[in-house]
């Protein structure tokens, strides 16, 4: 079964910490040992070798910068004071992905069209060949679909044509609050600019990502947006009693996404899987069963397995120290399959959850 991961902050990590995702996870961890990086962002979960071992064929790779009011310190380089600065930072990340896929086309491939998606999936019909030494004897390129997390980098909705031509295909209007809508920690509705953003996004065919949008703004978006929508990395609030936050999805919002034939990517952060978990707590307190419980909750609400996927958020402020026991790297995502089978999910259901639902969604938005 192939894996599609709907949220990884590859460019942010490369530009902030100098991580090189061409390297295996073990090498990056060795290089960062003794530095401040693991304390700031945990040990990495991602490397090209691990993508091959784990059959991770495609990821939604983000363009992300945070507003200066949320800057975490001098090390937090991608923090913006205004929209123009946000745009420069996200353009720099876009250029990073272009260089990565141009210079290492055998390892990473930018996916901008339906034709490119189908070509990638055709390549992945052949499994990578991994030697006993751990070396890749024959590997496949990992597809990257670009997702903007927080839309302040779009200075004006009229610029969306430029972003589409540059390769962007998905936009989440919020991280924290933006001038387009309320977001995590900063509640509020869509603004007039936010409504204009959604209108132009729909005209061009962008996918809308509701993750991080405040509940009020997300309900408005469900009513207004005429295109395909998702929540790339969000969990159900109902399973997180005592950890109430506008970062999670209440049942009415989940139902709204399901009614719009959307897909919800379950988040791998332990604090979003077990109420009360804090950084520094043992990761063994959270298991893959907690992750499957989130998947199952959404499937039970939907009445099928066709509206949930995975959105790990690996290396987006969380890594080895903050994910469930049993997952050492992105290669281990496929370990979910037997847990799902134990809950009664068929092979077809598992394939849909691990990759098929995201692929179906992409076929709707890629021209």
Secondary structure, 3 states (H helix, E strand, C coil): CCEEEEEECHHHHHHHHCCCCCCCHHHHHHHHCCCCHHHHHCCCCCCHHHHHHCCEEEEEEEEECEEHHHCCCCCCCCEECCHHHHHHHHHHHHHHHHHHHHHCCCCEEECCCHHHHHHHHHHCCCCCEECCCCCEEECCCEEEEEEEECHHHCCCHHHHHHHHHCCEEEEECCCCCCCCEEECCEEEEECHHHHHHHHHHHHHCCEEECCCECHHHHHHHHHHCCCCEEECCCCEHHHCCCCCCCCCECHHHHHHHHHCCCEEEECCEHHHCCCCCCCCCCHHHCCHHHHHHHHHHHHHHHCCCCCEEECCCECCCCCHHHECCCCCCHHHHHHHHHHHHHCCCCHHHHHHHHHHHHHHHHHHHCC
